[in-house]
Amino acid sequence: MNAIWLFLYLGCLIQLLTLYRLDLNKPATLLVALPILLLPLMDRLGRHLPWLLGKGLVRLAGLLSLLSALGMARILNLGFWETRHLGLGALCALLGLGLLLVVRSMPRESAGPGLWLWIAAWEFTGLWHPVLPLVGAGLSAFLAAFGRWPEGEPLAPSTRRASPFWIMLSLGLVLPKPWFDFNLEGNWAPVMAVFALAVGAAGLSRLRKGLDRLSNALLLILLALAFVAYPSAWALVWSAAVGLLWGTLWLRLPRPLSLPKLSLGFILGLLLSYALHSNLGIPVLRRLLWWGS
Amino acid sequence: MTRWILPYLGAALALLIVGLPLRTRLDAPRLGAPAIVRPGTTFEVEFATSLPFVPWRLAANAVERQWGFRLESGGRHILGHRSQGNRHWITLVDATPVQGAFRLPTDGLEHWGEGTLPDRMVLVHAADFPSTGKEAMLEHFVDEMAVVKPQAFLASGDLAYDSSETWYRFMLGQFRRLEAMGIPVIACPGNHERGGWARFLNHFGPHTTHRVDLGPFRVISLDSAHGRDRLTPSQFQWFRQQLDTLEGRVPLVQLHHPIFPPGAAILGDGEKSGGPLFGYRDGFVKLCLERQIPIVLTGHWHQDAVFDAEGQFRDDRADFPGTKFVVTTALGDALRRVTRWPYRYHGYRILTFEKGKLLRYTHDLPGQPSPTPIASTPSGTWLGEAKP
């Protein structure tokens, strides 16, 4: 469920916000950001208030998560998100909080290609409307809360170790390039779907054996290269490569995964990427950021 | 994999809940990006449906019901269709002869019939509109257009400093007035539209870059305000494709941000206007020269300026060779002093073409040589002349 939170919720939400912008002075912004702000407190809350993770409340959270995702998507489908709208902000907050509670209640990590195929399928729906992947997040929360989430095989531990924060930061830097490139055109969605498929493929035993030979440093250098060299016309190939590289690093993260660390790294990476791509006036950056296009 | 059957069934059900009853979004043609076509020439109506994989006839019925027009009405006939996911493109043709320059849209679909356009064509360009409290400025501008009678009005962004629905309703009302005069409006967004981005997209549709073929011209509108002051790789690629398929038309380009910085012509700190095009500037300028684009129209600085392809500020003469990279003063927002050009006034720019060749793009100011370099037309000039 960590991957669902990271890609179908957090990634999709930030992708939407890069499209529509957040006005920091508006109360709706606080609502949208609430699940992310609560994220570092979830472990402590879970310890001090164990009833929060009781079966009944988790089921309610899963249900609310699905209903708010459906509500949000029904309102926004074909339309555009007025991010100052309090009602939409509240729905977004409910979805995030519900999902967060469900993820926290399921410490076991789902693994296997099925999970990444599921993520890829929902990412692809972004081609029809960018809000639809959030429905995937809500539905996953609902299924998990009611015990219907298909558990994958336990992940075979990797001999190498990687830092969750830095791995996610590097992904946050690289992954949004197609969002910035295609913007309102939905073409970023198949690119994200291919990325998810490639992450899943990196876990397949034959491929994993080969990719395991690559050191963390080499993988990070190749990811950094993908940040600089982004061929817009070959974005699908680019995302497959990024998926394989990052998928290999994902398998090396220490388990159990620390969701706050992962999320923080991801968010910082995404924000940094946004800031860099929005400041092309800086001479060196101008040459660097869209190199390959 | 059977474990995943239930989730996928749930996914299909969720998509149905989100998408039913079937709704549509008309993407093209829209106000600001109309389809202007000669009789017998095809054009496409593009729309999206709230559910993917809907048969095109069902989708077409839904778009007609929701938007209140008939795809096949008058002389309009469906020639073909294609679909991809939830996107539909329906090819239409209308062979009805057009009296005069244009047949105006009457049923809400922005389909203009193009008749006989004069050899000498006039286009008007403006940017950086007035805002709430200065509504009269926009009304007067539209009144003035009734005198100038251009063949089209190009609006290069910062149309809505106030992103309220009230302002949008008022501005769109003024655009409709222009249309009623037979003046199609071709618009692109600026940075201020980002303040109420959803509202702009709701009113103008999701294609913020588009092309409109108008007589001998292909008007290409770009969106330079992604992130900040830039084109994106895919947008630049799209721009190149438009230039590759000109079919003998003269390309005209509009975008909000000036292409070049003021450079040595800057006055003080240029009132911190900033905002030249950063991403893809070199490639953009190269393409403009290669494809002999006569003029690139921009705004953003709230003061007139003109540059040549070398990025030199051309306050020496108006008729230099090569592409003119033009900045037009604000139509109504606060004026600034960005460059050494001494004039500051609200205005718009009149472009005169003869058989597609740019003849004039500046306005002669009193006491200045003719043609005066750089200068746009001060607001009210033609309205004043028309008064008895």
Chai-1 contact restraints between the chains, C-beta under 6 A:
chainA,res_idxA,chainB,res_idxB,connection_type,confidence,min_distance_angstrom,max_distance_angstrom,comment,restraint_id
A,Y20,B,W197,contact,1.0,0.0,6.0,A-B,restraint_1
A,Y20,B,A198,contact,1.0,0.0,6.0,A-B,restraint_2
A,R21,B,R194,contact,1.0,0.0,6.0,A-B,restraint_3
A,L70,B,I17,contact,1.0,0.0,6.0,A-B,restraint_4
A,A73,B,V18,contact,1.0,0.0,6.0,A-B,restraint_5
A,R74,B,V18,contact,1.0,0.0,6.0,A-B,restraint_6
A,N77,B,V18,contact,1.0,0.0,6.0,A-B,restraint_7
A,N77,B,S50,contact,1.0,0.0,6.0,A-B,restraint_8
A,L78,B,R23,contact,1.0,0.0,6.0,A-B,restraint_9
A,L78,B,R25,contact,1.0,0.0,6.0,A-B,restraint_10
A,L78,B,A48,contact,1.0,0.0,6.0,A-B,restraint_11
A,L78,B,S50,contact,1.0,0.0,6.0,A-B,restraint_12
A,F80,B,A198,contact,1.0,0.0,6.0,A-B,restraint_13
A,F80,B,L201,contact,1.0,0.0,6.0,A-B,restraint_14
A,F80,B,N202,contact,1.0,0.0,6.0,A-B,restraint_15
A,W81,B,A198,contact,1.0,0.0,6.0,A-B,restraint_16
A,E82,B,A198,contact,1.0,0.0,6.0,A-B,restraint_17
A,G114,B,W4,contact,1.0,0.0,6.0,A-B,restraint_18
A,L127,B,G85,contact,1.0,0.0,6.0,A-B,restraint_19
A,W128,B,P52,contact,1.0,0.0,6.0,A-B,restraint_20
A,W128,B,G85,contact,1.0,0.0,6.0,A-B,restraint_21
A,W128,B,N86,contact,1.0,0.0,6.0,A-B,restraint_22
A,V135,B,A14,contact,1.0,0.0,6.0,A-B,restraint_23
A,L139,B,G10,contact,1.0,0.0,6.0,A-B,restraint_24
A,L139,B,A14,contact,1.0,0.0,6.0,A-B,restraint_25
A,L143,B,P7,contact,1.0,0.0,6.0,A-B,restraint_26
A,R148,B,L6,contact,1.0,0.0,6.0,A-B,restraint_27
A,P150,B,R3,contact,1.0,0.0,6.0,A-B,restraint_28
A,P150,B,W4,contact,1.0,0.0,6.0,A-B,restraint_29
A,D181,B,T232,contact,1.0,0.0,6.0,A-B,restraint_30
A,D181,B,P233,contact,1.0,0.0,6.0,A-B,restraint_31
A,D181,B,S234,contact,1.0,0.0,6.0,A-B,restraint_32
A,F182,B,S234,contact,1.0,0.0,6.0,A-B,restraint_33
A,N183,B,H226,contact,1.0,0.0,6.0,A-B,restraint_34
A,L184,B,P206,contact,1.0,0.0,6.0,A-B,restraint_35
A,S232,B,P233,contact,1.0,0.0,6.0,A-B,restraint_36
A,S232,B,S234,contact,1.0,0.0,6.0,A-B,restraint_37
A,H277,B,G227,contact,1.0,0.0,6.0,A-B,restraint_38
A,S278,B,G227,contact,1.0,0.0,6.0,A-B,restraint_39
A,S278,B,R228,contact,1.0,0.0,6.0,A-B,restraint_40
A,L280,B,R230,contact,1.0,0.0,6.0,A-B,restraint_41
A,L280,B,F278,contact,1.0,0.0,6.0,A-B,restraint_42
A,L280,B,G279,contact,1.0,0.0,6.0,A-B,restraint_43
A,G281,B,F278,contact,1.0,0.0,6.0,A-B,restraint_44
A,R286,B,F278,contact,1.0,0.0,6.0,A-B,restraint_45
A,W290,B,P233,contact,1.0,0.0,6.0,A-B,restraint_46
A,S293,B,P233,contact,1.0,0.0,6.0,A-B,restraint_47
